[in-house]
Amino acid sequence: MALSGTIAASGLPKAPSAARVDWVDYAKGICIVMVVMMHSVLGVEIAAGQTGFMHVAVAFAKPFRMPDFFLISGLFLPLVIDRDWRTYLDRKVVHFAYFYVVWVTIQFGFKAPAFAAETSWREAGLLYLESFVEPFGTLWFIYLLPIFFVVTKLTRRVPPLAIWLIAAALETARISTGWTAIDEFCARFVYFYSGYLFAPYVFALSDRARNHPALALAALATWALLNAGLVALGASEWKIVSLALGFAGAGAIITMGTLLARAQRLNFFRFCGEHSIVIYLAFFLPMAATRTLLLRTGVIPDIGTVSLIVTIVGVIGSLAIWYVALRLNARFLFERPQTFWIAPKKAGPVLQAAE
């Protein structure tokens, strides 16, 4: 792997050789900011009962926001999928389960009084227990990732094309059971599995974008117009079209991340990508607090501006929480303590450390 972060199109390296891949961090940074933006904007609009100019940005990003995140999550799986089950489960299941338990407890702690006021403390307690079956709030992503990792390892002896076709059919089927884990698995697994299965082609796409920036910019402009047009027409939700837009948008974000990495511009996105787990876990608190403050005081009447401010505070506030946690020696909020490892931590560099 070169210092630029590209990997040869012939495939991923068998042994890890560096810590980060620059364009991956940029792409993850763009994605996590879009996730915060979506929750912030929709939360403000629901609370206010009206929409603002930020609604357009959320609608534009909807076809590709989560597909890209899941595709990137599967990108480095070929490097580790053949590990023994103990190590694999530690890195890909226990890791995320730890953070889910910690942060679902924190989130619930803030919301429990309101739940209890509506029903009772007993019902609130049952709702907390239910959160380990039905993913709670914004945390469904890290609830679902371990399931994806386990399913992919269990089926690695099955012909990959068969798995991919089944996954694509599940996305197209629009399955709606009311259980988030099942519904989101069916809607998102195809992107995660594609990241795993087509990783060499993804890195080849990044290489081409890095080597031909003018052509990459032209392709991005074409994609943006097409995506915006289909969203405006309502066609982005159509079967097959949504699948195609998911992959097209993922390719666009990968290309965008590569161009930013090549130019070394907007390094804030790279920093966000490097700490995407921090932002994902903690943004709910500054987001909710800022939304409540601005809407109750009415100091800013424009809903779009309120949504933008809430988004910015959600991102920056989560990083501030992380910084304070480190200073107060509360690393357990964002780093899994050794006590909760079921396989020994190996020394040495790793490729794009799993989040």
C-alpha positions, 0 to 999 in steps of 0.5 A, spaced: 500 500 500 502 506 497 503 512 502 497 515 498 493 510 501 491 506 494 491 499 494 493 495 487 487 493 483 489 486 483 487 485 490 488 487 497 494 485 501 494 479 505 498 482 511 496 489 514 502 494 512 499 501 514 494 504 519 489 508 515 487 509 508 486 516 506 480 516 502 477 511 506 477 516 512 475 522 507 469 518 505 467 515 512 467 523 514 463 525 509 458 519 511 458 520 518 457 528 517 451 526 513 448 521 518 448 527 523 445 532 518 439 527 517 438 526 524 439 533 526 434 536 520 429 531 521 429 532 528 428 539 528 423 539 523 418 534 526 419 538 533 417 544 529 412 542 525 415 545 518 421 544 514 427 548 512 432 549 506 436 543 509 431 538 508 433 538 500 440 536 502 437 530 507 433 528 501 439 528 496 443 524 500 438 519 502 439 514 496 446 513 498 448 515 505 447 508 508 449 504 502 456 508 502 457 507 510 455 499 509 459 498 503 466 501 506 464 497 512 465 491 508 471 493 504 477 490 509 473 484 511 477 480 506 483 481 510 480 478 516 475 473 514 479 467 515 481 469 522 479 463 527 472 464 530 475 467 537 479 472 534 473 474 529 468 474 534 472 479 539 474 484 533 467 484 529 462 482 534 464 483 542 467 490 539 461 493 537 456 489 542 460 493 548 459 500 545 452 498 544 451 496 551 455 502 554 451 507 549 444 504 549 445 505 557 447 512 556 442 514 551 436 511 555 439 514 562 437 521 558 430 519 556 428 514 561 425 520 565 420 522 559 418 515 558 417 513 565 412 520 566 408 517 560 407 510 562 411 508 569 418 506 571 416 499 570 415 500 563 421 504 562 425 498 565 422 493 560 423 498 554 430 498 556 431 491 556 427 491 549 432 495 546 437 489 546 432 486 541 429 492 538 435 497 536 434 503 540 434 510 537 440 512 533 444 506 535 441 501 530 448 501 525 452 498 530 447 493 532 447 490 525 454 490 523 456 484 527 450 480 524 453 482 517 460 480 519 457 473 522 453 472 516 458 473 511 463 469 515 458 463 515 456 463 508 463 464 505 463 457 502 457 459 499 458 461 491 459 469 492 454 470 486 448 466 489 449 470 496 449 477 492 443 475 488 439 474 494 442 480 498 440 484 492 433 481 491 432 482 499 433 490 498 428 490 492 423 486 496 422 492 501 421 487 507 417 491 512 416 486 519 417 492 524 423 489 527 429 494 525 434 488 525 430 484 520 428 490 515 435 494 515 438 487 514 434 486 508 435 493 505 443 494 507 446 487 507 447 487 499 452 494 500 456 491 506 457 484 502 459 488 495 464 492 499 467 485 501 466 482 495 468 487 490 473 490 494 479 490 489 474 494 484 473 499 489 480 500 490 481 500 482 475 506 482 479 510 487 486 509 483 482 511 477 479 517 480 486 519 483 490 518 476 484 522 472 481 528 477 478 531 471 474 525 468 472 524 476 470 531 477 465 530 470 463 524 473 461 527 479 457 532 476 453 527 472 452 523 478 449 529 482 445 531 477 442 524 475 441 523 483 438 530 484 433 529 478 431 522 480 430 524 488 426 530 485 421 526 481 420 521 487 423 515 482 429 514 487 425 510 491 423 505 486 425 498 486 431 497 482 432 504 481 434 505 489 439 499 488 442 502 482 442 509 486 445 506 492 451 503 488 452 510 484 452 514 490 457 510 494 462 510 488 461 518 488 463 518 495 469 514 494 471 518 488 469 525 492 474 522 498 479 520 493 479 527 490 479 530 497 485 526 499 489 527 493 488 535 494 489 534 501 483 539 502 477 539 507 481 535 512 476 536 517 472 530 514 478 526 514 479 527 522 471 526 522 472 519 518 478 517 523 473 518 529 467 516 526 465 511 531 466 517 536 461 522 532 456 516 531 456 514 539 456 521 542 452 526 537 445 525 540 447 529 546 449 535 543 444 534 537 438 534 542 440 539 547 441 544 541 435 543 538 431 543 544 435 550 546 434 553 539 426 551 538 424 553 545 428 560 545 426 561 538 432 566 538 433 563 531 426 563 527 429 560 520 428 552 521 433 551 516 438 555 520 436 551 526 437 545 523 444 547 520 446 549 527 444 543 530 448 539 525 454 543 526 454 542 534 452 535 533 459 533 530 463 538 534 460 537 540 461 529 540 468 530 538 468 535 544 465 529 549 470 525 546 476 530 548 473 531 555 472 523 556 480 522 555 482 528 559 477 525 565 480 518 564 473 516 561 476 512 555 472 506 556 466 510 553 470 510 546 475 505 547 474 498 549 477 496 556 482 489 556 477 486 561 472 486 555 476 482 550 475 475 549 482 474 544 488 477 546 490 484 542 496 483 537 501 488 537 503 491 531 500 496 525 493 494 522 490 496 516 484 501 517 483 499 524 476 497 525 471 501 528 
